[in-house]
Amino acid sequence: MGESGMDVDFIFKIAAIGILVAVLNQLLVRSGREEQAMMTTLAGLVVVLMILVRRISELFELIKTLFRF
């Protein structure tokens, strides 16, 4: 049960970042700051990709441990 709880938290964390970035993007676009809106979107994407890379690294470490390479 601990693993599935971590997975749900992980999904909620990614969703929260996406919602926050979308709201900021809309606010910035409506105020005429399209360049800053684009940078905010890119920053959110980079944060999510960093989180995903960390999780994928953990997966590869688990596989490496299972097969004892």
PQR file of N, CA, C, O and H, with PARSE charges and radii, in Angstrom:
ATOM      1  N   MET A   1       0.817  -1.198   0.000 -0.4000 1.5000
ATOM      2  CA  MET A   1       0.000   0.000   0.000 -0.0000 2.0000
ATOM      3  C   MET A   1       0.854   1.253   0.000  0.5500 1.7000
ATOM      4  O   MET A   1       0.427   2.284  -0.520 -0.5500 1.4000
ATOM      5  N   GLY A   2       2.056   1.191   0.573 -0.4000 1.5000
ATOM      6  CA  GLY A   2       2.928   2.347   0.612 -0.0000 2.0000
ATOM      7  C   GLY A   2       3.354   2.798  -0.777  0.5500 1.7000
ATOM      8  O   GLY A   2       3.451   3.996  -1.041 -0.5500 1.4000
ATOM      9  H   GLY A   2       2.403   0.354   0.996  0.4000 1.0000
ATOM     10  N   GLU A   3       3.605   1.851  -1.657 -0.4000 1.5000
ATOM     11  CA  GLU A   3       4.023   2.198  -3.012 -0.0000 2.0000
ATOM     12  C   GLU A   3       2.910   2.876  -3.794  0.5500 1.7000
ATOM     13  O   GLU A   3       3.161   3.857  -4.494 -0.5500 1.4000
ATOM     14  H   GLU A   3       3.526   0.878  -1.443  0.4000 1.0000
ATOM     15  N   SER A   4       1.675   2.369  -3.688 -0.4000 1.5000
ATOM     16  CA  SER A   4       0.586   2.987  -4.435 -0.0000 2.0000
ATOM     17  C   SER A   4       0.279   4.376  -3.895  0.5500 1.7000
ATOM     18  O   SER A   4      -0.127   5.255  -4.654 -0.5500 1.4000
ATOM     19  H   SER A   4       1.471   1.572  -3.119  0.4000 1.0000
ATOM     20  N   GLY A   5       0.468   4.589  -2.588 -0.4000 1.5000
ATOM     21  CA  GLY A   5       0.290   5.914  -2.016 -0.0000 2.0000
ATOM     22  C   GLY A   5       1.304   6.893  -2.580  0.5500 1.7000
ATOM     23  O   GLY A   5       0.974   8.048  -2.849 -0.5500 1.4000
ATOM     24  H   GLY A   5       0.798   3.874  -1.971  0.4000 1.0000
ATOM     25  N   MET A   6       2.537   6.437  -2.760 -0.4000 1.5000
ATOM     26  CA  MET A   6       3.564   7.293  -3.352 -0.0000 2.0000
ATOM     27  C   MET A   6       3.214   7.627  -4.794  0.5500 1.7000
ATOM     28  O   MET A   6       3.438   8.751  -5.244 -0.5500 1.4000
ATOM     29  H   MET A   6       2.806   5.499  -2.541  0.4000 1.0000
ATOM     30  N   ASP A   7       2.667   6.662  -5.520 -0.4000 1.5000
ATOM     31  CA  ASP A   7       2.313   6.899  -6.909 -0.0000 2.0000
ATOM     32  C   ASP A   7       1.204   7.929  -7.029  0.5500 1.7000
ATOM     33  O   ASP A   7       1.246   8.781  -7.916 -0.5500 1.4000
ATOM     34  H   ASP A   7       2.485   5.749  -5.154  0.4000 1.0000
ATOM     35  N   VAL A   8       0.214   7.864  -6.150 -0.4000 1.5000
ATOM     36  CA  VAL A   8      -0.883   8.826  -6.183 -0.0000 2.0000
ATOM     37  C   VAL A   8      -0.355  10.212  -5.824  0.5500 1.7000
ATOM     38  O   VAL A   8      -0.735  11.196  -6.458 -0.5500 1.4000
ATOM     39  H   VAL A   8       0.180   7.172  -5.429  0.4000 1.0000
ATOM     40  N   ASP A   9       0.507  10.306  -4.825 -0.4000 1.5000
ATOM     41  CA  ASP A   9       1.106  11.592  -4.468 -0.0000 2.0000
ATOM     42  C   ASP A   9       1.911  12.156  -5.634  0.5500 1.7000
ATOM     43  O   ASP A   9       1.888  13.359  -5.893 -0.5500 1.4000
ATOM     44  H   ASP A   9       0.815   9.506  -4.309  0.4000 1.0000
ATOM     45  N   PHE A  10       2.615  11.284  -6.327 -0.4000 1.5000
ATOM     46  CA  PHE A  10       3.413  11.695  -7.479 -0.0000 2.0000
ATOM     47  C   PHE A  10       2.514  12.275  -8.570  0.5500 1.7000
ATOM     48  O   PHE A  10       2.828  13.315  -9.147 -0.5500 1.4000
ATOM     49  H   PHE A  10       2.633  10.307  -6.117  0.4000 1.0000
ATOM     50  N   ILE A  11       1.412  11.613  -8.850 -0.4000 1.5000
ATOM     51  CA  ILE A  11       0.471  12.089  -9.877 -0.0000 2.0000
ATOM     52  C   ILE A  11      -0.151  13.415  -9.456  0.5500 1.7000
ATOM     53  O   ILE A  11      -0.289  14.324 -10.274 -0.5500 1.4000
ATOM     54  H   ILE A  11       1.156  10.768  -8.381  0.4000 1.0000
ATOM     55  N   PHE A  12      -0.526  13.532  -8.181 -0.4000 1.5000
ATOM     56  CA  PHE A  12      -1.103  14.791  -7.696 -0.0000 2.0000
ATOM     57  C   PHE A  12      -0.093  15.935  -7.751  0.5500 1.7000
ATOM     58  O   PHE A  12      -0.458  17.076  -8.033 -0.5500 1.4000
ATOM     59  H   PHE A  12      -0.414  12.794  -7.516  0.4000 1.0000
ATOM     60  N   LYS A  13       1.173  15.629  -7.481 -0.4000 1.5000
ATOM     61  CA  LYS A  13       2.202  16.662  -7.541 -0.0000 2.0000
ATOM     62  C   LYS A  13       2.364  17.182  -8.972  0.5500 1.7000
ATOM     63  O   LYS A  13       2.459  18.390  -9.187 -0.5500 1.4000
ATOM     64  H   LYS A  13       1.469  14.701  -7.251  0.4000 1.0000
ATOM     65  N   ILE A  14       2.396  16.281  -9.937 -0.4000 1.5000
ATOM     66  CA  ILE A  14       2.513  16.679 -11.347 -0.0000 2.0000
ATOM     67  C   ILE A  14       1.272  17.474 -11.767  0.5500 1.7000
ATOM     68  O   ILE A  14       1.386  18.483 -12.463 -0.5500 1.4000
ATOM     69  H   ILE A  14       2.319  15.299  -9.762  0.4000 1.0000
ATOM     70  N   ALA A  15       0.091  17.021 -11.344 -0.4000 1.5000
ATOM     71  CA  ALA A  15      -1.148  17.721 -11.691 -0.0000 2.0000
ATOM     72  C   ALA A  15      -1.191  19.116 -11.072  0.5500 1.7000
ATOM     73  O   ALA A  15      -1.632  20.066 -11.719 -0.5500 1.4000
ATOM     74  H   ALA A  15      -0.002  16.201 -10.778  0.4000 1.0000
ATOM     75  N   ALA A  16      -0.739  19.249  -9.829 -0.4000 1.5000
ATOM     76  CA  ALA A  16      -0.728  20.550  -9.165 -0.0000 2.0000
ATOM     77  C   ALA A  16       0.203  21.522  -9.879  0.5500 1.7000
ATOM     78  O   ALA A  16      -0.130  22.695 -10.043 -0.5500 1.4000
ATOM     79  H   ALA A  16      -0.381  18.478  -9.303  0.4000 1.0000
ATOM     80  N   ILE A  17       1.357  21.043 -10.299 -0.4000 1.5000
ATOM     81  CA  ILE A  17       2.279  21.896 -11.045 -0.0000 2.0000
ATOM     82  C   ILE A  17       1.643  22.318 -12.362  0.5500 1.7000
ATOM     83  O   ILE A  17       1.753  23.478 -12.759 -0.5500 1.4000
ATOM     84  H   ILE A  17       1.627  20.090 -10.166  0.4000 1.0000
ATOM     85  N   GLY A  18       0.986  21.397 -13.036 -0.4000 1.5000
ATOM     86  CA  GLY A  18       0.330  21.721 -14.301 -0.0000 2.0000
ATOM     87  C   GLY A  18      -0.770  22.751 -14.136  0.5500 1.7000
ATOM     88  O   GLY A  18      -0.883  23.672 -14.945 -0.5500 1.4000
ATOM     89  H   GLY A  18       0.897  20.455 -12.713  0.4000 1.0000
ATOM     90  N   ILE A  19      -1.585  22.609 -13.097 -0.4000 1.5000
ATOM     91  CA  ILE A  19      -2.669  23.567 -12.857 -0.0000 2.0000
ATOM     92  C   ILE A  19      -2.099  24.938 -12.516  0.5500 1.7000
ATOM     93  O   ILE A  19      -2.578  25.953 -13.020 -0.5500 1.4000
ATOM     94  H   ILE A  19      -1.494  21.861 -12.440  0.4000 1.0000
ATOM     95  N   LEU A  20      -1.088  24.972 -11.671 -0.4000 1.5000
ATOM     96  CA  LEU A  20      -0.472  26.246 -11.297 -0.0000 2.0000
ATOM     97  C   LEU A  20       0.134  26.951 -12.506  0.5500 1.7000
ATOM     98  O   LEU A  20      -0.039  28.158 -12.674 -0.5500 1.4000
ATOM     99  H   LEU A  20      -0.699  24.147 -11.262  0.4000 1.0000
ATOM    100  N   VAL A  21       0.840  26.203 -13.345 -0.4000 1.5000
ATOM    101  CA  VAL A  21       1.445  26.786 -14.541 -0.0000 2.0000
ATOM    102  C   VAL A  21       0.365  27.276 -15.501  0.5500 1.7000
ATOM    103  O   VAL A  21       0.518  28.336 -16.108 -0.5500 1.4000
ATOM    104  H   VAL A  21       0.980  25.222 -13.209  0.4000 1.0000
ATOM    105  N   ALA A  22      -0.716  26.528 -15.646 -0.4000 1.5000
ATOM    106  CA  ALA A  22      -1.795  26.942 -16.546 -0.0000 2.0000
ATOM    107  C   ALA A  22      -2.454  28.236 -16.070  0.5500 1.7000
ATOM    108  O   ALA A  22      -2.746  29.117 -16.878 -0.5500 1.4000
ATOM    109  H   ALA A  22      -0.840  25.667 -15.153  0.4000 1.0000
ATOM    110  N   VAL A  23      -2.688  28.352 -14.770 -0.4000 1.5000
ATOM    111  CA  VAL A  23      -3.300  29.570 -14.227 -0.0000 2.0000
ATOM    112  C   VAL A  23      -2.367  30.761 -14.412  0.5500 1.7000
ATOM    113  O   VAL A  23      -2.795  31.830 -14.848 -0.5500 1.4000
ATOM    114  H   VAL A  23      -2.451  27.636 -14.114  0.4000 1.0000
ATOM    115  N   LEU A  24      -1.079  30.571 -14.077 -0.4000 1.5000
ATOM    116  CA  LEU A  24      -0.114  31.659 -14.269 -0.0000 2.0000
ATOM    117  C   LEU A  24      -0.011  32.055 -15.738  0.5500 1.7000
ATOM    118  O   LEU A  24       0.080  33.238 -16.067 -0.5500 1.4000
ATOM    119  H   LEU A  24      -0.732  29.703 -13.724  0.4000 1.0000
ATOM    120  N   ASN A  25      -0.024  31.061 -16.608 -0.4000 1.5000
ATOM    121  CA  ASN A  25       0.061  31.333 -18.045 -0.0000 2.0000
ATOM    122  C   ASN A  25      -1.124  32.190 -18.493  0.5500 1.7000
ATOM    123  O   ASN A  25      -0.940  33.178 -19.203 -0.5500 1.4000
ATOM    124  H   ASN A  25      -0.098  30.100 -16.340  0.4000 1.0000
ATOM    125  N   GLN A  26      -2.314  31.824 -18.089 -0.4000 1.5000
ATOM    126  CA  GLN A  26      -3.504  32.583 -18.478 -0.0000 2.0000
ATOM    127  C   GLN A  26      -3.475  34.009 -17.926  0.5500 1.7000
ATOM    128  O   GLN A  26      -3.829  34.957 -18.628 -0.5500 1.4000
ATOM    129  H   GLN A  26      -2.463  31.021 -17.512  0.4000 1.0000
ATOM    130  N   LEU A  27      -3.054  34.157 -16.677 -0.4000 1.5000
ATOM    131  CA  LEU A  27      -2.967  35.492 -16.093 -0.0000 2.0000
ATOM    132  C   LEU A  27      -1.969  36.366 -16.844  0.5500 1.7000
ATOM    133  O   LEU A  27      -2.235  37.538 -17.109 -0.5500 1.4000
ATOM    134  H   LEU A  27      -2.767  33.387 -16.108  0.4000 1.0000
ATOM    135  N   LEU A  28      -0.833  35.795 -17.181 -0.4000 1.5000
ATOM    136  CA  LEU A  28       0.187  36.569 -17.880 -0.0000 2.0000
ATOM    137  C   LEU A  28      -0.228  36.898 -19.311  0.5500 1.7000
ATOM    138  O   LEU A  28       0.033  38.002 -19.790 -0.5500 1.4000
ATOM    139  H   LEU A  28      -0.616  34.842 -16.966  0.4000 1.0000
ATOM    140  N   VAL A  29      -0.864  35.962 -19.993 -0.4000 1.5000
ATOM    141  CA  VAL A  29      -1.313  36.224 -21.364 -0.0000 2.0000
ATOM    142  C   VAL A  29      -2.374  37.319 -21.370  0.5500 1.7000
ATOM    143  O   VAL A  29      -2.340  38.204 -22.225 -0.5500 1.4000
ATOM    144  H   VAL A  29      -1.076  35.065 -19.604  0.4000 1.0000
ATOM    145  N   ARG A  30      -3.310  37.273 -20.434 -0.4000 1.5000
ATOM    146  CA  ARG A  30      -4.384  38.272 -20.390 -0.0000 2.0000
ATOM    147  C   ARG A  30      -3.868  39.661 -20.010  0.5500 1.7000
ATOM    148  O   ARG A  30      -4.496  40.671 -20.326 -0.5500 1.4000
ATOM    149  H   ARG A  30      -3.337  36.554 -19.739  0.4000 1.0000
ATOM    150  N   SER A  31      -2.722  39.701 -19.333 -0.4000 1.5000
ATOM    151  CA  SER A  31      -2.154  41.004 -18.982 -0.0000 2.0000
ATOM    152  C   SER A  31      -1.161  41.491 -20.048  0.5500 1.7000
ATOM    153  O   SER A  31      -0.519  42.526 -19.873 -0.5500 1.4000
ATOM    154  H   SER A  31      -2.212  38.880 -19.076  0.4000 1.0000
ATOM    155  N   GLY A  32      -1.040  40.742 -21.145 -0.4000 1.5000
ATOM    156  CA  GLY A  32      -0.202  41.175 -22.255 -0.0000 2.0000
ATOM    157  C   GLY A  32       1.262  40.821 -22.122  0.5500 1.7000
ATOM    158  O   GLY A  32       2.103  41.435 -22.780 -0.5500 1.4000
ATOM    159  H   GLY A  32      -1.561  39.901 -21.286  0.4000 1.0000
ATOM    160  N   ARG A  33       1.586  39.863 -21.301 -0.4000 1.5000
ATOM    161  CA  ARG A  33       2.985  39.470 -21.096 -0.0000 2.0000
ATOM    162  C   ARG A  33       3.202  38.062 -21.647  0.5500 1.7000
ATOM    163  O   ARG A  33       3.445  37.114 -20.901 -0.5500 1.4000
ATOM    164  H   ARG A  33       0.904  39.365 -20.767  0.4000 1.0000
ATOM    165  N   GLU A  34       3.111  37.953 -22.951 -0.4000 1.5000
ATOM    166  CA  GLU A  34       3.200  36.645 -23.596 -0.0000 2.0000
ATOM    167  C   GLU A  34       4.573  35.998 -23.416  0.5500 1.7000
ATOM    168  O   GLU A  34       4.668  34.782 -23.254 -0.5500 1.4000
ATOM    169  H   GLU A  34       2.913  38.723 -23.558  0.4000 1.0000
ATOM    170  N   GLU A  35       5.633  36.804 -23.444 -0.4000 1.5000
ATOM    171  CA  GLU A  35       6.977  36.241 -23.299 -0.0000 2.0000
ATOM    172  C   GLU A  35       7.165  35.627 -21.917  0.5500 1.7000
ATOM    173  O   GLU A  35       7.735  34.545 -21.779 -0.5500 1.4000
ATOM    174  H   GLU A  35       5.556  37.792 -23.576  0.4000 1.0000
ATOM    175  N   GLN A  36       6.679  36.330 -20.893 -0.4000 1.5000
ATOM    176  CA  GLN A  36       6.789  35.797 -19.535 -0.0000 2.0000
ATOM    177  C   GLN A  36       5.900  34.571 -19.348  0.5500 1.7000
ATOM    178  O   GLN A  36       6.240  33.662 -18.592 -0.5500 1.4000
ATOM    179  H   GLN A  36       6.216  37.210 -21.005  0.4000 1.0000
ATOM    180  N   ALA A  37       4.766  34.551 -20.036 -0.4000 1.5000
ATOM    181  CA  ALA A  37       3.885  33.379 -19.973 -0.0000 2.0000
ATOM    182  C   ALA A  37       4.591  32.166 -20.579  0.5500 1.7000
ATOM    183  O   ALA A  37       4.509  31.060 -20.044 -0.5500 1.4000
ATOM    184  H   ALA A  37       4.490  35.290 -20.650  0.4000 1.0000
ATOM    185  N   MET A  38       5.284  32.380 -21.699 -0.4000 1.5000
ATOM    186  CA  MET A  38       6.020  31.282 -22.329 -0.0000 2.0000
ATOM    187  C   MET A  38       7.137  30.786 -21.413  0.5500 1.7000
ATOM    188  O   MET A  38       7.356  29.580 -21.292 -0.5500 1.4000
ATOM    189  H   MET A  38       5.351  33.278 -22.134  0.4000 1.0000
ATOM    190  N   MET A  39       7.840  31.710 -20.771 -0.4000 1.5000
ATOM    191  CA  MET A  39       8.926  31.312 -19.859 -0.0000 2.0000
ATOM    192  C   MET A  39       8.377  30.553 -18.654  0.5500 1.7000
ATOM    193  O   MET A  39       9.005  29.606 -18.180 -0.5500 1.4000
ATOM    194  H   MET A  39       7.662  32.690 -20.869  0.4000 1.0000
ATOM    195  N   THR A  40       7.213  30.960 -18.159 -0.4000 1.5000
ATOM    196  CA  THR A  40       6.588  30.251 -17.043 -0.0000 2.0000
ATOM    197  C   THR A  40       6.221  28.830 -17.451  0.5500 1.7000
ATOM    198  O   THR A  40       6.422  27.887 -16.686 -0.5500 1.4000
ATOM    199  H   THR A  40       6.703  31.729 -18.545  0.4000 1.0000
ATOM    200  N   THR A  41       5.689  28.684 -18.646 -0.4000 1.5000
ATOM    201  CA  THR A  41       5.331  27.356 -19.153 -0.0000 2.0000
ATOM    202  C   THR A  41       6.574  26.491 -19.304  0.5500 1.7000
ATOM    203  O   THR A  41       6.568  25.318 -18.930 -0.5500 1.4000
ATOM    204  H   THR A  41       5.526  29.451 -19.267  0.4000 1.0000
ATOM    205  N   LEU A  42       7.633  27.063 -19.848 -0.4000 1.5000
ATOM    206  CA  LEU A  42       8.881  26.300 -20.004 -0.0000 2.0000
ATOM    207  C   LEU A  42       9.475  25.917 -18.654  0.5500 1.7000
ATOM    208  O   LEU A  42       9.990  24.811 -18.494 -0.5500 1.4000
ATOM    209  H   LEU A  42       7.638  28.015 -20.152  0.4000 1.0000
ATOM    210  N   ALA A  43       9.407  26.824 -17.684 -0.4000 1.5000
ATOM    211  CA  ALA A  43       9.921  26.510 -16.351 -0.0000 2.0000
ATOM    212  C   ALA A  43       9.121  25.371 -15.720  0.5500 1.7000
ATOM    213  O   ALA A  43       9.698  24.482 -15.095 -0.5500 1.4000
ATOM    214  H   ALA A  43       8.989  27.723 -17.814  0.4000 1.0000
ATOM    215  N   GLY A  44       7.802  25.395 -15.879 -0.4000 1.5000
ATOM    216  CA  GLY A  44       6.983  24.300 -15.359 -0.0000 2.0000
ATOM    217  C   GLY A  44       7.313  22.979 -16.018  0.5500 1.7000
ATOM    218  O   GLY A  44       7.357  21.941 -15.358 -0.5500 1.4000
ATOM    219  H   GLY A  44       7.334  26.117 -16.386  0.4000 1.0000
ATOM    220  N   LEU A  45       7.545  23.017 -17.323 -0.4000 1.5000
ATOM    221  CA  LEU A  45       7.916  21.805 -18.052 -0.0000 2.0000
ATOM    222  C   LEU A  45       9.253  21.262 -17.562  0.5500 1.7000
ATOM    223  O   LEU A  45       9.412  20.053 -17.395 -0.5500 1.4000
ATOM    224  H   LEU A  45       7.508  23.861 -17.860  0.4000 1.0000
ATOM    225  N   VAL A  46      10.204  22.146 -17.335 -0.4000 1.5000
ATOM    226  CA  VAL A  46      11.522  21.714 -16.846 -0.0000 2.0000
ATOM    227  C   VAL A  46      11.404  21.090 -15.459  0.5500 1.7000
ATOM    228  O   VAL A  46      12.045  20.076 -15.181 -0.5500 1.4000
ATOM    229  H   VAL A  46      10.075  23.128 -17.471  0.4000 1.0000
ATOM    230  N   VAL A  47      10.597  21.681 -14.593 -0.4000 1.5000
ATOM    231  CA  VAL A  47      10.417  21.130 -13.242 -0.0000 2.0000
ATOM    232  C   VAL A  47       9.813  19.732 -13.315  0.5500 1.7000
ATOM    233  O   VAL A  47      10.281  18.814 -12.641 -0.5500 1.4000
ATOM    234  H   VAL A  47      10.077  22.505 -14.819  0.4000 1.0000
ATOM    235  N   VAL A  48       8.776  19.569 -14.132 -0.4000 1.5000
ATOM    236  CA  VAL A  48       8.138  18.255 -14.265 -0.0000 2.0000
ATOM    237  C   VAL A  48       9.117  17.243 -14.862  0.5500 1.7000
ATOM    238  O   VAL A  48       9.169  16.098 -14.411 -0.5500 1.4000
ATOM    239  H   VAL A  48       8.396  20.315 -14.680  0.4000 1.0000
ATOM    240  N   LEU A  49       9.887  17.647 -15.861 -0.4000 1.5000
ATOM    241  CA  LEU A  49      10.866  16.730 -16.452 -0.0000 2.0000
ATOM    242  C   LEU A  49      11.943  16.336 -15.453  0.5500 1.7000
ATOM    243  O   LEU A  49      12.401  15.193 -15.460 -0.5500 1.4000
ATOM    244  H   LEU A  49       9.845  18.577 -16.226  0.4000 1.0000
ATOM    245  N   MET A  50      12.357  17.263 -14.594 -0.4000 1.5000
ATOM    246  CA  MET A  50      13.346  16.920 -13.567 -0.0000 2.0000
ATOM    247  C   MET A  50      12.782  15.890 -12.596  0.5500 1.7000
ATOM    248  O   MET A  50      13.483  14.961 -12.194 -0.5500 1.4000
ATOM    249  H   MET A  50      11.986  18.192 -14.588  0.4000 1.0000
ATOM    250  N   ILE A  51      11.519  16.055 -12.220 -0.4000 1.5000
ATOM    251  CA  ILE A  51      10.882  15.087 -11.325 -0.0000 2.0000
ATOM    252  C   ILE A  51      10.793  13.720 -12.005  0.5500 1.7000
ATOM    253  O   ILE A  51      11.063  12.693 -11.383 -0.5500 1.4000
ATOM    254  H   ILE A  51      10.950  16.810 -12.546  0.4000 1.0000
ATOM    255  N   LEU A  52      10.413  13.713 -13.287 -0.4000 1.5000
ATOM    256  CA  LEU A  52      10.309  12.448 -14.019 -0.0000 2.0000
ATOM    257  C   LEU A  52      11.662  11.768 -14.179  0.5500 1.7000
ATOM    258  O   LEU A  52      11.764  10.548 -14.052 -0.5500 1.4000
ATOM    259  H   LEU A  52      10.194  14.548 -13.793  0.4000 1.0000
ATOM    260  N   VAL A  53      12.694  12.546 -14.455 -0.4000 1.5000
ATOM    261  CA  VAL A  53      14.032  11.962 -14.611 -0.0000 2.0000
ATOM    262  C   VAL A  53      14.478  11.318 -13.303  0.5500 1.7000
ATOM    263  O   VAL A  53      15.091  10.250 -13.312 -0.5500 1.4000
ATOM    264  H   VAL A  53      12.612  13.537 -14.558  0.4000 1.0000
ATOM    265  N   ARG A  54      14.173  11.958 -12.185 -0.4000 1.5000
ATOM    266  CA  ARG A  54      14.529  11.379 -10.887 -0.0000 2.0000
ATOM    267  C   ARG A  54      13.813  10.048 -10.678  0.5500 1.7000
ATOM    268  O   ARG A  54      14.418   9.081 -10.214 -0.5500 1.4000
ATOM    269  H   ARG A  54      13.675  12.825 -12.178  0.4000 1.0000
ATOM    270  N   ARG A  55      12.514   9.996 -11.022 -0.4000 1.5000
ATOM    271  CA  ARG A  55      11.758   8.748 -10.863 -0.0000 2.0000
ATOM    272  C   ARG A  55      12.268   7.654 -11.799  0.5500 1.7000
ATOM    273  O   ARG A  55      12.348   6.489 -11.410 -0.5500 1.4000
ATOM    274  H   ARG A  55      12.022  10.782 -11.398  0.4000 1.0000
ATOM    275  N   ILE A  56      12.613   8.027 -13.029 -0.4000 1.5000
ATOM    276  CA  ILE A  56      13.147   7.044 -13.979 -0.0000 2.0000
ATOM    277  C   ILE A  56      14.493   6.532 -13.494  0.5500 1.7000
ATOM    278  O   ILE A  56      14.797   5.350 -13.649 -0.5500 1.4000
ATOM    279  H   ILE A  56      12.548   8.973 -13.345  0.4000 1.0000
ATOM    280  N   SER A  57      15.299   7.406 -12.909 -0.4000 1.5000
ATOM    281  CA  SER A  57      16.579   6.979 -12.344 -0.0000 2.0000
ATOM    282  C   SER A  57      16.366   5.968 -11.216  0.5500 1.7000
ATOM    283  O   SER A  57      17.088   4.976 -11.116 -0.5500 1.4000
ATOM    284  H   SER A  57      15.052   8.366 -12.782  0.4000 1.0000
ATOM    285  N   GLU A  58      15.369   6.231 -10.369 -0.4000 1.5000
ATOM    286  CA  GLU A  58      15.049   5.277  -9.304 -0.0000 2.0000
ATOM    287  C   GLU A  58      14.615   3.936  -9.887  0.5500 1.7000
ATOM    288  O   GLU A  58      14.969   2.882  -9.357 -0.5500 1.4000
ATOM    289  H   GLU A  58      14.782   7.037 -10.450  0.4000 1.0000
ATOM    290  N   LEU A  59      13.853   3.974 -10.974 -0.4000 1.5000
ATOM    291  CA  LEU A  59      13.418   2.736 -11.630 -0.0000 2.0000
ATOM    292  C   LEU A  59      14.610   1.947 -12.148  0.5500 1.7000
ATOM    293  O   LEU A  59      14.681   0.733 -11.959 -0.5500 1.4000
ATOM    294  H   LEU A  59      13.566   4.830 -11.405  0.4000 1.0000
ATOM    295  N   PHE A  60      15.555   2.632 -12.806 -0.4000 1.5000
ATOM    296  CA  PHE A  60      16.730   1.941 -13.325 -0.0000 2.0000
ATOM    297  C   PHE A  60      17.589   1.369 -12.199  0.5500 1.7000
ATOM    298  O   PHE A  60      18.160   0.288 -12.346 -0.5500 1.4000
ATOM    299  H   PHE A  60      15.498   3.618 -12.960  0.4000 1.0000
ATOM    300  N   GLU A  61      17.685   2.083 -11.079 -0.4000 1.5000
ATOM    301  CA  GLU A  61      18.428   1.553  -9.935 -0.0000 2.0000
ATOM    302  C   GLU A  61      17.759   0.291  -9.394  0.5500 1.7000
ATOM    303  O   GLU A  61      18.436  -0.661  -9.008 -0.5500 1.4000
ATOM    304  H   GLU A  61      17.222   2.961 -10.960  0.4000 1.0000
ATOM    305  N   LEU A  62      16.429   0.291  -9.367 -0.4000 1.5000
ATOM    306  CA  LEU A  62      15.696  -0.892  -8.915 -0.0000 2.0000
ATOM    307  C   LEU A  62      15.933  -2.070  -9.847  0.5500 1.7000
ATOM    308  O   LEU A  62      16.157  -3.192  -9.392 -0.5500 1.4000
ATOM    309  H   LEU A  62      15.879   1.064  -9.681  0.4000 1.0000
ATOM    310  N   ILE A  63      15.885  -1.818 -11.144 -0.4000 1.5000
ATOM    311  CA  ILE A  63      16.123  -2.883 -12.120 -0.0000 2.0000
ATOM    312  C   ILE A  63      17.552  -3.406 -11.998  0.5500 1.7000
ATOM    313  O   ILE A  63      17.796  -4.610 -12.073 -0.5500 1.4000
ATOM    314  H   ILE A  63      15.703  -0.907 -11.513  0.4000 1.0000
ATOM    315  N   LYS A  64      18.486  -2.485 -11.811 -0.4000 1.5000
ATOM    316  CA  LYS A  64      19.894  -2.871 -11.656 -0.0000 2.0000
ATOM    317  C   LYS A  64      20.067  -3.745 -10.403  0.5500 1.7000
ATOM    318  O   LYS A  64      20.806  -4.728 -10.421 -0.5500 1.4000
ATOM    319  H   LYS A  64      18.288  -1.506 -11.750  0.4000 1.0000
ATOM    320  N   THR A  65      19.384  -3.377  -9.332 -0.4000 1.5000
ATOM    321  CA  THR A  65      19.458  -4.151  -8.095 -0.0000 2.0000
ATOM    322  C   THR A  65      18.822  -5.529  -8.274  0.5500 1.7000
ATOM    323  O   THR A  65      19.341  -6.529  -7.776 -0.5500 1.4000
ATOM    324  H   THR A  65      18.783  -2.578  -9.317  0.4000 1.0000
ATOM    325  N   LEU A  66      17.697  -5.576  -8.987 -0.4000 1.5000
ATOM    326  CA  LEU A  66      17.008  -6.855  -9.186 -0.0000 2.0000
ATOM    327  C   LEU A  66      17.849  -7.831  -9.994  0.5500 1.7000
ATOM    328  O   LEU A  66      17.883  -9.024  -9.690 -0.5500 1.4000
ATOM    329  H   LEU A  66      17.275  -4.764  -9.391  0.4000 1.0000
ATOM    330  N   PHE A  67      18.518  -7.339 -11.008 -0.4000 1.5000
ATOM    331  CA  PHE A  67      19.313  -8.205 -11.856 -0.0000 2.0000
ATOM    332  C   PHE A  67      20.778  -8.258 -11.441  0.5500 1.7000
ATOM    333  O   PHE A  67      21.562  -9.001 -12.032 -0.5500 1.4000
ATOM    334  H   PHE A  67      18.490  -6.370 -11.254  0.4000 1.0000
ATOM    335  N   ARG A  68      21.154  -7.481 -10.433 -0.4000 1.5000
ATOM    336  CA  ARG A  68      22.511  -7.476  -9.834 -0.0000 2.0000
ATOM    337  C   ARG A  68      23.596  -7.241 -10.869  0.5500 1.7000
ATOM    338  O   ARG A  68      24.537  -8.025 -10.989 -0.5500 1.4000
ATOM    339  H   ARG A  68      20.518  -6.878  -9.953  0.4000 1.0000
ATOM    340  N   PHE A  69      23.456  -6.148 -11.619 -0.4000 1.5000
ATOM    341  CA  PHE A  69      24.500  -5.801 -12.595 -0.0000 2.0000
ATOM    342  C   PHE A  69      25.547  -4.947 -11.968  0.5500 1.7000
ATOM    343  O   PHE A  69      26.505  -4.556 -12.634 -0.5500 1.4000
ATOM    344  H   PHE A  69      22.692  -5.511 -11.521  0.4000 1.0000
TER
END
